[in-house]
Amino acid sequence: MCALPQPLLNPEIKYTQLFIDNKFVTAKDGTTFSVVNPSNGKELCKVSEAKEADVDVAVEAAKKAFEPKSEWRKMALKQRAHLLNKVADLIERDRAYLATLESMNNGKVYSRVYLGDIQMVIDVFRYFAGWTDKLVGETIPVDEGFFAYTKNEPIGVCGAIIPWNVPLIMLAWKTAPCLAAGNTLVLKPAELTPLTALYIASLIKEAGFPAGVFNVVPGFGNIAGSALSHHMDVGKISFTGSTAVGRLVQKAAADSNFKKVTLEMGGKSPNIIFPDADIDYAVEMAHTAIFSHGGQICCAGARTFVHEDIYDEFVKKSIERAKSRTIGDAMDLKVEQGPQISKAQQDKILRLIEEGTTDGACLRCGGGKMEELGGFYVQPTVITDLKDDMLLAKEEIFGPVQLIFKFKAVSEVIERANKTLYGLAAGVFTNDVNKAMAIANGVCAGTVWVNCYFAMRPSVPFGGYKQSGIGRDLGEHALRSYTEVKSVIMKVSSPESLDS
């Protein structure tokens, strides 16, 4: 693991305009919006706001870059791989600046961004760079006199809409496979966190990508996001965000040109602790599973199920750990947790906590603001005495709130774990391989972690069951979702006919 440098002091915010056709440009109507540092609630800068007309221009640039005789379409596969690897090199070069900018913009602790998020971004670009010449098709046995094969071709212009919680990671998850497959891309970052996407755009240009291949249109979902989702010249849209907005994206795709859709949405993931697990390790991992980034992670361990034999001890240790968690400015190397992304998110979390306790749940620690810190902070919170039908147990909180449930039997906890609209992830802690496999096989989730949590690799697909999504990010599954499969059936002459 690389050494951790100090974050940059007062870094210059270099790019605040739209990025279209390898140029930074102002929005057509000159509109801007404010971007805020959630650690202190102060404005960082104003960013150009893309509207429908700007999205049209970006899509047209991407469309032109995908023309059959364009530089991008004629580019050798090894050169495409080189460009993706070059982006990874440039991200590594500017790692401290990017980590500082991300931390300032979205409130994730700088140390975790520098050591974790950016390493993932680098690894994802390098992984998909290796795929550019490996998208092989199939030869298929057919009747005598015919030869059949398939080939994978790029879709064309793709759109991506990414969330505010891990902007750099989400940009990499969408961009790297899209470009590796030979497509062009128009990306809309969340309006709360557009700054690192714009900086990455500058690196993609510096790496040598042709104009129009990658474009960034910061703006609001109901305007720029809607325009991108409805656009008739966009062949695929990849979205990560809330289930409610995912529905709108899918509907827009159907209402326009039936573009392909990949959706990664909400979660209420179970994390199951058996009595044979190392309890101190399980407490710490369950703490990490929910409190990382203030709970603002879609696959967070939002429901902690603990076996009745260790329930009381687990709860006691979890409360002690939550109370010891260090909270503060995301740029402070000594803190474990920064702010929530916005006042609206802070208010939502506090409202759900209040409604849960009114409903009969027991607040064991936390549950309030941390006004003395100046930003949008919520105390690490532990809640017990929960029932599966409570609002807290069903709704995605997206905050630092650990819900601890008691269970008795394996079959019972599987049934309760699946009692949700979501199916993004799950965790299980046990030294019994039979219990581990029973949970892994029985829980309806796209990812199941055994004796770990948040373990992700670029080669391993990620996505959800049920209302957590459609399709997968990462791995070969993601790459192929950015392609069309073409079948070719050729009539071939018999040897006898060739003799005449």
N, C-alpha and C positions, 0 to 999 in steps of 0.2 A: 504493500500500500504506500502511496506517495506521501511525502511530508505535507503538513498542513501549514500554509503561510497565513499571515494575517490578512484579513479583508482589506481592500483598497479604501483609503480615506477619500471621501468626496469625489468618487469617480465621475468622469464626464459621461453624460448620457449622449451618445454620438448620433443616434438615429431615431427620429420621431415621425418620419413620414411613411407613406405607403411605399412598398417596394414592388415595382412592376417593370418587367422587361429589362432587368438588371439596372434599374435607375430608381433612386429615391425621389418621390414626387409628392406634392401636396394633393389633398383631395380636391376633386373638381370644384366643389362649392366652398372650399376653404374651411370647412368645419373641423374643429378639434374637440377632444375630450380630455378630462383631467385624469392623470394616473397618480395614485397615492401610495405612500409607504405605510403599510399597516402597522409597523412597529411604533410609529408615532402619530399616525393620522395626517401627516403633512403631505402636500403635493410634491411629487417628484418632477413632473413636467406635463406638458400637453402634447398629445399625439394626434396626428391627422386621422379623421374619421372617415372610413370608406362607406360610401352609399352604393345603391344599385348601379349607378353609372360607372363608378370606379371598379366594381366587381366585373362589369361588362368589359372594361378595358383590360383588366388582368386576365380574364378568361380568353379574350382575343389574343393577347400576347402568348399565352400558353398554347392556344390552338395553332398559332403561326409556328411556334417552336416545334410542334409535333408534325408539321407537314412532311410528306414523304421524302422530299429532297433537302430537308433542313439539316443543319450541322448535327443536331442531336440525334436525328433518326439514322444518319449515315455513320455515326461515331462507332469505332471499334469497341467491342465489349470490354477489352482490357483497358481501354481509355476511360470508359464509364466507371470501371472499378477504381482506376487511379484517381479520378475526381472525388469519388466517395471517400477514399482513404485520405485524400488531401484535406477534405473537410474535417475529418477526425484529427489530422495533424494540427490544423489551425485551431480547433477547439482546445486541444491540449496546450498549445502555445498561449492561448488567452484564457486559460482555465480560471485563474484568480479573478480576472475582470468579470467573466461570465458568472462565476459563483457569487460575486459581490452584487452584480446587477440583479440576479435572480432572487437573492435573499432580500435585497432592498424592496423589490417589486412585489413579492408574494409572501414574505414573512417566514419562509422556511429557514431553519437554522443554517447559517453559512457553512459550518463544518460538515453537515450532512450533504449539502449541495455539492461542495467541493470534492469530498471523498466518495460520495455515493452517486448522486444524480449525474454529475458530469462524467464520471467513469462509465456509467451505464450508457450515456449518449455516445461516447467514444466507441465503446464496444459494439453498440448497435450499428453505427455507420460502418465499422470494419467488418462486422459479420455479414451485412448485406452486400458490401463491396465484393465479398467472396462468392456471392451468388450470381453475379451478372452473366457468367458463361456456363451456368449449371441448371438453367431452367429447361430441362430436357423434356421432350415429349415421349410418346409411346409408339411402338409398332404393334399393330393389332391383327391377330389371325382372322382371316376372312376366307370366303369361298375362293376356290381355284380360279385364276384369271383376273384376280384383283389384288391390289396392294393398298393397305390402309395404315395411316399414321396420324398422330396428333402433334400439334405444335402450340406453344404458348406465345401469344402476342400481347403487347401492351394495350390497355384500354384506350388511352389517349389522354385527354384533359381530366384530371382528378381534382377533387376538392377535399380539404381537411378542415375540420373545426375542432379545436383543442381547448381544454379547460384551464382554469387558473391555478389548480393545486400543484401540479408538477409540469410547468410549461416546457422546459427543456426536454424532459424525458418524452413527453407526448409528441413534441415536434419530431424527435428522432424516430419514434415508433411509426409515425405516419410517413415522414419524408424519405427515410432510407429505403424501405421496400418499394415505395412508389417509384422512385428514381432508378433503383436497381433494375426494376422490371422494364424501364424504358419509357415511362409515362412523363407527363409534365404536371405541375401541381400549383394550385392556388390555395394558400393556407390562411385561415382566419383564426388568429389567436384570441383568447378571451380578452374582453375590453379591460378587465382589471389588471392583466399581466401581459402586455404586448412587447415589452422592451427586449427580452432576450431573443424572441423570434426575429425581430428586426435586426438585431446584431448578427444572428446566425445567417440572415440573408446576405449581409455584407461579406461573410466568410465564404458562402457558397459562390458569390461572384468572384471573390479573390481566388478561390480554388480553380476557377476557369470554366464553370458551367456556362453554356451558351445562354444568351438573353431569352427570357420567357420561360425557361424550364422550371424555375422556382419563383413564386410571387407571394407576397404577404399583404393582406388587406385587413389591418386592424379596424375594428368597429363593433357594433352591437349585434347580438344574435338575431333580433327581430327585424333587422335591416340588412346588414351585410351577410349574416349567416343564412337568412331566408333567401336572399338573392342568389347565393352560391348553391343552396340546396335545390332551388327551383330552376336553375339555369339549364337551358336546353342543350348547351354545348359541353356540359360537364357529364362525363360518363360514369363516374363513381364518386360517392361522398363517403368519407370516413369520419366518424364523430365519436368523441369521448366527452361525456358529461352526464347530466341528470337524465333519468328515465323520461320525465315529462318533456324535455326538449328533444330527446331522441325520437319520441313519437312524432313530433312536428317535422323532424328531418325525414323520417321514413314516409310520412304523408306527402311532404313536398316532392320527394323522389317519385312517388307514385303519381302525383298530380301533374308532373312535368313529362319526363321522357323515360320513366321507369329505370332510372340510373341504378347501378349497383350500390348497395348500402352495407357498410360495416358499422355496427354500433357497440360501444362499450359504455355501459351506463352504471346505475346505482348498485349498491350492495348492502346487505345486513348480515355479514358473514359470521358464522358460528366458529368458536374456538373452544375445543372440548378438552378438558383436563381430567385424566384418570388418576386414581390414587397411587398407582405404581410409578408414576413419573417423578422425577426429581422436583420436589415442590418449589425450591428456591429458584431453580432454572425456569420452571413453568410460570411462576409469578412474574419473573423478569420478562420473559418472552410475551406473556399475555399483556403486560404493561406496555411493552414496545408495540405490540400488535394494534393497540387502540390509541395510545397517546402520541405516537410518531406524527410529527407535523400537525400537532393539535387535533388529531383525529380526522384530518382533512385528506383522507386517502380512501378511494372507492372500495378497496378490498380490505379495509381495516377489520380487525377482529372485534366486531361491534357487539357480539353477544358471547360472553364468556360463560360456558357451561362447566360447572365444577362438580365432581362426584361428591355425594353427601358425606363420605368418610373423611374427606379433607376440606370440606367446604368452609368451616369456621376458621381453620388455620389459614387457608388460602385468602379468605376475605381480610383477615387481620393483617397479613403480610402485604396484601395489595393496597390497603389503606395507608400503611406506613410508607410504602414505595411512592404512592401518589403524593403524599404530603411532602416527601423529600425531593420531588421533581423540581428542577430549577427553571424558572420562567423569566423571560426578559427579551430585550432587543435581539432580533435574529442575527445581528452582526457580532454579538458578544460570544466569544469562543467558550465561555464558561456556562452558557445556558443550554438546556436540553430542548426547550420548546419556546417558540416565538408566539406571535399573535395569531388570531383568526384573520381571515383575509379582509373582512370588512365589518362595519358596524351592523349591517343587515344580517350577516352570518352570526355575529356575536349575539344579537338579539334573538335570532331563531333558536340558538342553542339554549340560551337562558329560559326562553319560553317553554321549550320542551321539557327541561328539567323541572320547572315549576309545575307544569301540567302533570308530569309523572309522579311527583310527590303528592300532589292533590289527589291523584288516582290511587294512592296507597303504597307506592314504592318508598323505600327508606333511603334518604340521603345520608351517606356515611362520611363523606368529606367533600369539600369544594362546593360547587354549585353557584358561584357568584363571579362578578367582574373583578378585575385587578386595575382599578382606575388610577392608582398611583403610578402605573407604568406609562400611561399616556396614550397607548394604542388600543387595539381591539382584543384584549386578553380575556380569557376565561380560565378560572381555576381548574386544575386537574380534579375530576369529580368521580366518585365511586358510588354506585347505587345498587342496593340489594332488595330482597323481598319483592321480586318481580314476578309477574305472570305473563305468559306468552301472548295473551290478547290485549295487553296494555299498549297504548300508543307508543310509548318509549321502545317497546320490544319490536314494533313493526316499522316505524318510520326511520328513515336514514337521518341521523343527527348530524353527522359530519363535524363532530367536535370532540373535545377531550373528556369523554364521558364513558366510563367503564361500567357496563351492566353485567352483574354477576348472578347467574341462575344456578339453582341446585338440581342435580339429576341423580337417578339411582341405577338405571339399567342401560345397556348398550342399545337395545331396540328402542327404548324410550327416547334416548337423546338423539338418535338418528331421525325419528319421527318429528321431534320438536325442532331440530336443526333445519329440517326441510319445510317447516311451517312458516314460509315467507314467500313473498312475490319474487324475491331475488335468488340468484344462484351464481355469484361471482367467485367466491373463494371460501375456504374452510381450513381450519387447523385442528390437529389432534396431537396431544402429548401423552405418550404411553411407552412403556418398554415391552409391551406385549404385541408381537407382530400380528396376531390374530385380531386384536382389537383395532390396531392401526388399519389393517386391510378392510375390516368391517366398516369402519368409518369412511375410508377412501372410496369403497365401492358403493356405500349406501347413501352418502350425502350428494345432493344434486348441486354440484358446483364445478365451475370450469377449471379451478386449480385447488388441489388439496395439499397442504403442507403438513408433513409428519415430523414432529420434534423440531420444528423451525417455523419461522413466519417471514413473509416478504422475501423469500429466496427466489430471485428471478434471474433468468439468463436469456440472452438474445435468441438462442436457438429453441427455447421452450415456448409454445404458444400460450397466449393469455387472453381470456375472454369469459363470457358468462352464459349460464343456463337461464331459462325463463326470462324475466324482465330485466335481467342484467345485460342482455345484449344479443347481437347477431354477428357471427363470424369471430375471427381471432386476430389480435395483433401478435407480432413477433413470430419467429420461426418460419419454416417453409410455408405454413398455412397462410401467414400474412402475405408473403410474396406472391403466392398464386392467386390471392384475392385481387391483386392488381393486374391480372391478365385475363384475356379471353382465350378459351380453348378452341382451336380450329381443327376440325377433322378433315382429312384429305383422303379420298378414295379414288384410286387410279386403276383403270382397266389396263391390263398388260397383255401383250401378245403371247401366244403359246410358242414354244421352241419350233414346233412344226411349221407354223405360219411364217416364221423368220427364214425358213430354209428355201422358200419359193422365190 
